[in-house]
Amino acid sequence: MKPAVVFGTRPEIIKLSPVIRAFLKLGVKPLLVHTGQHYDYEMSRVFIEELELPEIDYHLEVGSGTQAEQTGRAMIKIERVLMKERPDVTLVQGDTNTVLAGALASVKLKVPVAHVEAGLRSFDRTMPEEINRILTDHASEVLFPPTEEARKNLEREGITENVYVVGNTIVDAVLENSKIAERKSDVLKRLGLRKKDYVVVTAHRSENTDRRENLRKLIEILESLPLTAVYPLHPRTRTRLKEFGLWDRLNSVDNLIVTEPLGYLDFLKLEKNAFAVLTDSGGIQEEAAVLGVPCLTLRYNTERPETLKVGANVLVGLEKDRVLRYIERLLNEKEFYERMANAPNPFGDGKAGERIARILLELYEKGKLRVKSSRFI
């Protein structure tokens, strides 16, 4: 069996790493294709090294651009690799432009697509990620929703064949790597931080960064926080801050530590020891729930509703008063803090990567891993 694993961003690398490791344990060497969707390749390269993954077989250097430019370039380059290598299946994970490009390029070449983290829905089609999720699910032959709720989303859209609820590979990755991070990373010492005495902030989604007004609201939130905030800055956000004339204001915020993008182990240790997390990232909502760190999500919807249902996460948008109200509750109401921090993990037992690899290998050995003409008809 020859699987092609296609990824282009930090979260994809992290979440696919347990699947890659599981394939290797089964004696299957996957073809690793990195589109380079993050135009700062260092963000991705350092994760690959830290996670001790095999060498990348193809780095496609797609880079940044509009939604169509990035997706189109990725499709063209992925197609060339697939035509040359002829894999038995293409694995993609999540909802990025790389995911959609990989799925479309594959299915048009009659290479079956396996979608890891299928079935997530924010029910907000103004989000480019939502379009990517939906189209990828409908182009896929094998779907791996992380939860029963995600499976039900697929069922409502008529997708019921070759659907396997396996848990979320983020649990695998966090459990495998958090102990290593505690041992190897000195990020708290470097930044002069004490455990549970700071919050971690991340914001990079287009709805929060592509409008000056929304970035201004984010800075107002940071200016009002009663705790030290650590903000590893995504290149996209840095570019927008400078473009909108907000860079100097950000750097004048008291009690704010702005850093370059951190390596995975550094970020994991920073996140694990934080008082709380403020983020617009779907993956970090999941990681916080696994690590037991209260999460305030800087969005008005989420494709991770399980985190809301168990009480590990709250949607606060970019509303300063709402953010501060929850921060004050976490600081002053011990019971409320412990309820969020001790919320049950809704994403599985940490064996999702192993399940995915075994299911695909079994389908291949039974001759069932192929694009079928009757799919969804």
N, C-alpha and C positions, 0 to 999 in steps of 0.2 A: 504494500500500500504506500502511495506517495501523496501525502497531504501538503497543500500549499497554505501557509499561514500568512495572511496579509494584514498589515497594521501600519499605522502612520503617526500615532500620538502616544504620549506617556501612559495614559490610562489603558490603552489597548495592549501595550507591551506588558504592563503589570498583570492585567486580567487574563491574558493569553499565556503567560509564563507557566501557570500550573498545567495547562493543556500540553504545552510543548514538552515539559518535563515528563508528563505522563506518557506521551508518545515514545519518548526516548527509553523509558523503563520497559515499554512493550516491544522494544527493538525496532521502532519505526522512526526514521530520520525525516522530520518535516522540512520542507523547503520554506525558508524564511524570507519574506518579501516586505521590505520597509519602503513605503512610498515617500517618506520624508515630508509628510504634510506639515509638521512643525518646522518652520523655516529655520529655527535655531536647532540644528541637528544635535548640539551638545545636550539639549534637554532629553533626547531619546537615547543617545549613545551611552550616556552615563548609567542609565537604567539597565541597559542591556548588559553592561559590564558588571554592575552591582548584583544583578540577578543571576549572574554566571550562566547565561544562555549561550547557545552555539553562535558561531559567526553568522552574520547576515549574508544570505546568498545574493540578494539583489537590493541595492539602495537606489531608489528611482529619482530622488531629488526633485519631487514635484513642487515643493515650496508653497508660498502663499499666493493669494489672488482672490477674485470673486468666487462665489459659490460655484458658478458654472465653469470658470477657468480652472479652478483647482480640481473639481470633479472630472472635467474633460481630460485634463493632462494625466490625471491618475488612471483613468480608463484606458487611454491610449498606451501608457507604459505598462500597466498590468497585463493588458491583452497580449503584448509582445512576449512577456515572460511566460504567460500561460500557453501561448502557441508553441513556444520553444520547449517548455518543460512537460507539458501535458500531464498535469497532476490528476489524481483520482477524485479529489475533492478540494474545494477552497473554503478555508475557515476565515470568517470575519467576526468581529466582536463590537457590539455597541451601535453607534449612531452617527459616526463622522462621515465626511465626504469620502474618505478612503473606503469605508465600509460599503457605501452605495456603489462606488466605482468598482470595487472588487466584485461585488455581487453581480452587477450588470455585465461586466466584461466576462465573467465566468459563465453565467447562464447562457449568454449568446454563443459561447463556444461549446455549449452542452457539457460543461464541467459543473457538477452539482455543487451547490452552495450550502454550507452549514453555518447557521447564524447563532453565535454564542450571545446570550443575553437578549433573546428574542422576546417579543410581546410587550415590551415596555411602551407605555403611552402616557403622554402629558395631556392629550386631547386639546392641544394648542397648535394648529397648523401654521401659525405665524413663525414657529421655531423651525429653522432649517433641519435641526436634528430629528424632529418629529416626522418630517417628510422622508428623511433617510431611513428611519426605523421602519416605517410602513412599507416603503417600496422594497427594502431589503427582505423583510419577512415574506412578502409575496413573491419574491424571486428565489426564495430558498427551498431546498428539498428536505433538509433536516433542520429542525428548530429546537433550540435549547433555552426555553424560558427559565428564569431563575426561581420563580415562585408560582404558586397556583393562581394567583391573581393575574400574572402575566400570561399564563396559559389560557385563562378565560378571555383575555383580550383577543388572543388569536382565534379562539373558538367563535367569538362574536363576528369575526371577519371571515369565517368559513375555513379557517386553517386548522385542521384536526389530524392530518396524516403526518407520521414521522415527527411528532412533537413529544419531547421528553423533558419533564421538570427535573432539573439536576441540582438546583442550588446555584449560588453565585460564586464564581471563581475568585471574587474579591476576598471571600472568607479564607480560601486556600492561601492566597497571596499574603494576607495580613498575618495569619497564624504562622506561616512559614518564615516570615521575614521580620516580624516585630521583635522577636528575641535577638535576632542578629543585629537589628538596629540599636537595641539597648546596649549591646556589647561593643559595637564598632563605632557608633556615631558619637561625636562630642559636640553636637550642634548646640545644646543648651549652654555648655561652658563657653563656646565661641561667641554666642550672642548675649551672654550674661543673664540668662534666664533661670528662674526657679520653677520647679514642677507646680502645676495648677495655679500659676501666678500670671498667666498671660492668655490671650486668645489668638488663634490662628485665623487669618483672613485670606481667602482666595476669590478672585473675580476675573473671569475672562470671557464669558458668553457674550455673543453679539448684542443681545438685548440690553445688557448692562454697560457695554463698552463702546458701542458705535454711536451713541448719542451723548452730546456734551452734558445735557441736563441730568442724565442718569449717572454719569461719572461724578458730577458735582454732588449729587445726593449721596453717593458712596463716600466721598471725602467728608461730607458733613457728618455721616455716621462715625467715621474714624475719628474725627475731631472731638466727638462727644463721648467716646468710650471711657469708662472709669478704670479700665485695665490697660496695661501695655498690650499692644497689638503687633503681631509679626506678620508681615505681608510679603511672601515670596511673589515677585511680580512677573507675570507672564509677558513675553515680548509684545504680544498683541495689545495688552493693556498699556504698557509703557509707550508704545507708539501713539495710541489714542490720547493719552494724557498730554503728551508733548504737542500733538496736533491741535488739541482743544485749549491749549494754554493753561493747563491745570497742573503741570509737573511741579512747579515751584510751590504751589499751595500744598500739594501732597507731602512734599519734603519738609514743610514747615510744621506739620502736625506733631504736637507733643505726644510722647509715649508711643510713637510709631516706629517700628524697625522695618525698613524696606530692604529686602534682599534680592539678589539674583535668584532665578529658579534653582531650587535645591535638588540634590540627588534624592533618589527614592528612600534610602535608609535614613538620611537626615530628615526628610519631610515626615516619614512615618514616626520617628522618635519625637519630633516636634508636635505632631498631631496627637500621639498617644498621651503625652504629658501635659496637654493644654487644659485650661479650665473649660473652654468651649471653642467651637469652630463656627465661623461665619463664612459661608461659601455659596457660590452659584453652580458648583460642580456636582453632577449626579454621583460620580464615583466617590467623592469625598463624603457625601451624605451616607453612602454605604459603609465606607471605612469607619466613620465616626460611630455608627451604630454597632459595628463589630468591636471597636475599641472601648466602647462605653464612655464616649465623650459627647456631651450635649451639643446638638447641631442646630444652628439658626440659618435657614436657607434664604439667601438674598434673591428670591424669586417669588412669583405669585402662583406657581403650579409646580408639580414635580412628577416625573415618571417613576419615582420611587415612593409610591403612596404607603408601602408597607412600613417605611420609617416613621410616617406620621401616625399610623394606626397603633404601633407599639409604644409610641410616646418618646422616641429617641430624637425626633426632629420637629421643628416648627417652621412654617412658612412666614417670613417677615417682610419679604419684598425689599424695597429700598426706602421703607418708612422709618425714619429715625426714631420717632416716638415709640413705635412698636418694638424696634430692636432694643432700645434702652429699657423698656418695660420688662422684657424677658431677661435681659442681662441683670437688672436689679433683682428680679425674682430669683434668679440662679445664685446671686450673691447673698441674698438675705433670707431665703426660704430653703433651709437644709433639706426638708422633705421633698420639695420640688426638684432640687438639684439631683438628689439621689434617685428620684423616680425616672428622670431622663437618663442619667448615667447608667442605671441598672435595668433599662428597658431590654426586653429579650431580643436577641439577634434574629431577624426574620429571614436570613439569607442562607441558612443551611449549615452543614456540619464540616465544611472544609474539604470535601472529597469530590467537588464538582468537576475538576479537571480530569481526574481519573475516570469518572463516569462518562464524560464526553469522549475521551479517547477510546474507551472500550466499546461504546455504542457504535462509533464510526467504524472501528475495526471489524466489529461483528457484522455490520451492514455490508461492508466491503467483502468480507469472506463469504457471505451468503448471496452475493451478486445483486444486492438491493441498493447499492450506492450509485444511482444514475439519475439523469434528468428524464422524467416521465412525461409523455405528451399529454396525459390526462390530468395533470396537476391542477387542482382547484376547479375542475369543470364538472 
